[in-house]
Amino acid sequence: MLDYRIHTFLTLCKTMNYGTTAELLHITQPAVTQHIQYLEQYYGCRLFLYEHRKLHMTAEAQLLQQYVNSMNYQETKLLEALKAPTGYNLKIGVTKTIGKYVIRQQIANYLQDKDNQISIMIDNTSNILQLLDQGTIDFAIVEGSFDRKKYSSQLYRTESFSGFCSKMHPFAGKTIQMDSLWSQNLLLREEGSGTRSILEHQLLTYNHTVSDFTRTICISDFHLLAHLVEMNCGIMFAYSSVGNDYTGILPFKVEGWQISREFNYVYLRNTDAEALVSFFHNYS
């Protein structure tokens, strides 16, 4: 069982405000200060510093936070194991493309065992990793980058990234010259989305941007975007697994473009989560 002062520390790491921490824990602000001072004396280092009237975590505090998050996760799994002697009860977080288009069959395979249970959170990478830090989920499956120094990881699979168009489009099933793109309407996700970032980075390597297309239509919902491509309203770029869900679209290639990205299992260091990842991966 974690010391109550450690819970104060974790709450302060989240709020970065002594007063807010006191309110959330229903204790006084001086008590919060005393808890942090005790930990600083115990570990022999400063955990928080004020710079320009703003509270900052020290490097030592960040290291302690990672360690305590792992301990907190281990304790949660122990309590679950004591209460549930049979089957597995997984809590996982996945990014949007993986949740909507990649992982369904694996989950169905996992649920064929009637003793297995699962909870799945679908969100962007940043929010999923926050849940991981908090011990809310056992592991994440993410596309794109993450801090490999902070987390342990295993490769889930490598996914190719290509263009898609309507079956009626002249690009369908072909390899085209890059200059042919600029006459097209481009349908793409909102700024900050993973698939848009991949396309923008690829275009920049050739000194182009999305504004070079005849028209650029931004749609935050991938399902609507894909249906508009089916209706021949424009072209899009996405992971290859997306195309399996829509019978009215076909992939096309751009000559010279070879794009692929890793999907990775991500989990806290020094925990039993690695065994859970291996167990779940067996159902893929």
FENZIBEL-V370029 format. One record per run of one state. SS is the DSSP state (alpha for helix, beta for strand, coil for the rest). FROM is the first residue (numbers start at 1). TO is the last residue. Records with the same first field share a line. If there is no record, write none. Layout:
SS = FROM-TO / FROM-TO
This chain:
coil = 1-3 / 16-17 / 26-28 / 44-47 / 52-53 / 58-58 / 84-88 / 95-95 / 103-103 / 111-116 / 123-124 / 134-138 / 144-150 / 167-174 / 177-177 / 184-184 / 189-193 / 205-209 / 213-214 / 219-221 / 231-234 / 246-248 / 255-258 / 269-272 / 282-284
alpha = 4-15 / 18-25 / 29-43 / 59-83 / 96-102 / 104-110 / 125-133 / 178-183 / 194-204 / 210-212 / 222-230 / 240-245 / 273-281
beta = 48-51 / 54-57 / 89-94 / 117-122 / 139-143 / 151-166 / 175-176 / 185-188 / 215-218 / 235-239 / 249-254 / 259-268
